[in-house]
Amino acid sequence: MPKSTEELFAFLDGLGIEVRTVTHPPLFTVADSQALRGEIAGGHTKNLFLKDRKDNFFLVTVDEEATVDLKSVHQKIGAASRVSFGKPEALLDLLGVMPGAVTAFGAINDAQGKVQVVIDSGLMEHEVINAHPLTNTATTSITAGDLVRFLRATGHEPAILKVSE
C-alpha cells in the first residue's frame, strides 16, 4: 500500500526537514499548475516517468519550463535503450502515484529501489523546489539540499545531470 501524504510529512519531519505545503484544486499539467498555483516561490517541477526496453525505470525531474528531448535523453541518464513513458500501472506500483501527481516524493514508495531518480542540474540551481506531496491537490516546497537528503533517506542516490535542452 502506497504511503499517504501524512506519512510522507511524518517521514520528512523525522529527518528534521521542514517543508511548506499549499493546497489547491487538482492540477494535472504544468499549464494547470501555472494557472492555479498563485505565487509559490522557487523552482516548480515537471516529472517524467520513463522506462527503457530492459524495464529499467527512471524518474526524471526538471524545471517546469525545461525541454527534454525524449529521443536522446536515454544517453544522458544511462538507459539501456531509447525510453518511453512508463505505464500508469507501473507508476502506481513503483512510486505510489497516479498520472498527474508524479513527483520526486514518490521515491518514498519505491522500497525496492527499482526507479533511478534523475534531477536536472538546472532545477538544482533553485534554493527551493516545489513538488506534489504524492497528490496533485497540493504543492510542497522543500530546499534543494533537503530534497537530495530526502531521496538518499529513501535509498535513492539521485543522479544530478544536465538533461534539459
URZI-V628083 format. One record per pair of residues at least 24 apart in sequence whose C-alpha atoms are under 10 Angstrom apart, sorted by the first residue. I is the first residue (numbers start at 1). J is the second residue. Records with the same first field share a line. If there is no record, write none. Layout:
# URZI-V628083
I->J  J
This chain:
# URZI-V628083
1->92  93  96  109
2->92  93  94  95  96  97  106  108  109  110  134
3->95  96  97  106  108  109  134
4->96  97  108  109  133  134  135
5->105  132  133  134  135  138
6->133  134
7->108
8->105  106  108  109  133  134
9->133  140
11->108  150  153  154
12->142  146  147  149  150  153
15->146  149  150  153
16->146  150
17->142  143  145  146  147  149  150
18->141  142  143  146
19->128  130  140  141  142  143  146
20->130  139  140  141  142
21->130  131  132  133  138  139  140  141  142
22->132  137  138  139  140  141
23->132  135  136  137  138  139  140
24->136  137  138  139
25->136  137  138
26->100  101  135  136  137  138
27->100  101  132  135  136  137  138  139
28->99  100  101  102  136  137
29->64  99  100  101  136
30->64  65  100
31->64
33->64  136  139
34->64
37->138  139
40->128  129  130  139  140  141
41->126  127  128  129  130  141
42->123  125  126  127  128  129  130  141  142  143  144
43->122  123  124  125  126  127  128  129  130  131  141  142  143  144
44->123  126  128  129  130  131  132  139  140  141
45->102  103  104  119  120  123  129  130  131  132
46->102  103  104  123  130  131
47->100  101  102  103  104  118  119  131
48->84  85  86  99  102  103  104  118
49->83  84  85  86  87  88  90  91  95  99  102  103  115  116  117
50->74  79  82  83  84  85  86  87  91  115  116
51->79  80  81  82  83  84  85  86  87  90  115  116
52->78  79  80  81  82  83  84  85  86
53->79  80  81  82  83  84
54->79  80  81  83
55->79  80  81  83  86  114
56->80  81  83  86  114  115  116
57->83  84  85  86  90  91  94  113  114  115  116  117
58->83  85  86  114  115  116  117  118
59->86  91  95  102  103  104  106  107  115  116  117  118  119  158
60->103  104  115  116  117  118  119  120  158  159  160  161  163  164
61->102  103  104  117  118  119  120  121  123  131  160  163  164
62->118  119  120  121  122  123  124  161  162  163  164
63->119  120  121  122  123  124  125  126  129  130  164
64->123
65->123  164
66->120  122  123  163  164  165
67->163  164  165
68->120  162  163  164  165
69->163  164  165
70->163
72->163
73->162  163  164  165
74->163
75->163
76->118  161  162  163  164
77->116  117  118  119  159  160  161  162  163
78->116
79->116
91->115
95->134
96->134  135
97->133  134  135  136
98->134  135  136
99->135  136
100->132  134  135  136  137
101->131  132  133  134  135  136  137  138
102->131  132  133  134  135  136
103->130  131  132  133  134  135  136
104->130  131  132  133  134  147  148  150  151  158
105->131  132  133  134  135  140  147  150  151  154
106->132  133  134  135  151  154
107->134  150  151  152  153  154  155  156
108->134  150  151  153  154  155  156
109->134  154
110->154  155  156
111->154  155  156
112->154  155  156
113->154  155  156  157
114->156
115->156
116->156  157  158  159
117->151  156  157  158  159  160
118->156  157  158  159  160  161  162  163
119->148  158  159  160  161  162  163  164
120->158  159  160  161  162  163  164
121->159  160  161  162  163  164
122->160  161  162  163  164
123->160  161  162  164
124->148  160  161
